Amino acid sequence: MALTDFFTACVMLDKRTASDGFGGVVETWADGAEIRLGITRVSSTEARIAYQSGTREMFTLVMLPTLTLGQNDRVKRIKDGKVFRVTSDSRDMTTPEAAQMQFRQCDAEVIALDGRT
């Protein structure tokens, strides 16, 4: 079995801006490139305490080293429409080049359950 056997289908969300007609800007998010990620909920004691205190659920996103996700990128899981906002940079969490299994990971939080951000 390969690491990617546990990945799920997702799409990157691309930020779009448009004039609001009153001199301001309206931001929207549109589906972009399809990607595959491993997504796991962080279940440490600290994460559970933070969630009970009102912090959003925290997740870890795992990807191949050819994909880079940066802070504030948005990813939507296709099977349920859950949208994740990346809260760290995947370039900071990369396996050493000498490792047999290469991957990157980053932290994320859920910002929408139905695809709306």
C-alpha positions, 0 to 999 in steps of 0.5 A, a space after each residue: 500500500 502506498 501513502 496515496 491510497 489513503 488520500 481523498 479527492 479535493 479541490 483547491 479554491 481560487 479567490 476571485 474579486 469583483 467590484 461591489 458597485 460602490 467602490 469596494 470589493 466582493 470576495 468569492 471562492 471558486 473551485 479550482 484544480 483537483 488534488 488529493 490529500 490525506 485529511 485527519 482531525 487533530 485529537 490531542 488533549 490540547 486540541 480537544 480543550 481548545 475546541 471546547 473553548 470555542 476554537 475550530 476543529 483542527 486538522 492535518 492535511 498530508 500531501 505529496 511533496 509536489 504540492 505546496 499549500 500556504 497559509 490561508 489557502 482554501 481546500 474543499 473535500 469533494 465528498 462532503 463539501 467541507 472547506 478547510 483553511 490552511 493555517 500553516 505552510 506545508 514547506 515548513 513540514 516536509 520529510 527529509 530528502 533521504 526519507 523513503 516516503 516523501 510527503 508534506 503536511 500542514 495544519 488547517 481548520 474547518 471554515 464551512 461545512 456546506 462549501 460556502 465560505 
